[in-house]
Amino acid sequence: MALSSMRAREKGGSKRRGSGLILGLLLTVAGVASAGLASQNARAQRPSRDDVEAAYLFNFGKFVRWPPESGRGPLAICVAAQDSFGAALQKLVAGEQINGRPLQVRALNRPEGVGGCSILFIGPGPQLEAFLAAVAGKPILTVGDAPDFLVRGGTIQFVLMEDHVRFSVNLSAASHSGLGLSSELLKVAVSVTGRPGTGGAQ
């Protein structure tokens, strides 16, 4: 085999291994949740979609760069969704930190309460547009699972593929919010739309 072909194969294999490691990191908490369920029941059970999305949401914070002026206090993960998701997230992040910042989970009922949020999960519903409008231009990572979440201006959208939760990214929305998204995160997204600006990919 030609040396150039071997190097190409090695490079491709390295990229796949790297992407697999990143995806594994993103799902670490979900794996722990699954192991916990298995130990509590006679047969192993898969984590719920809420558990997996909560694990992703927690780990997304490790791949985001917020502008310096956004503060260095507790990192607030806000949830504008049904109570079951907030409960799953609260259980997962208890006692955790991201870059030395302790995590807080806040439930939101009104768009006016987005002040102080670093990450905002917005569930599908009639207030989706109002929440997105409330955070427009603010350094807040928006995540949701509505089918047209990215089209409406959200940054990360959960998608279900062959019964597995994955995600797509809107780089333009991240840039508009002044956020930087790690290129490592983008490698494992199923799709990336838009272009980076002042935030963009790091």
Buried (B, 14 or more C-beta within 10 A) or exposed (E): EEEEEEEEEEEEEEEEEEEEEBEEBBBEBBEBBBEBBBEEEEEEEEBBBBBBBBBBBBBBBEBBBBEEEBBEEEBBBBBBBEEEBBBBBBBBBEEEEBEEBEBBBBBBEEBEBBEBBBBBBBBBBEBBEBBBEBBEEBBBBBBBBBEEBBEBBBBBBBBEEEEEBBBBBBBBBBBBBBBBBBEBBBBBBEEBBBEBEEBBBB
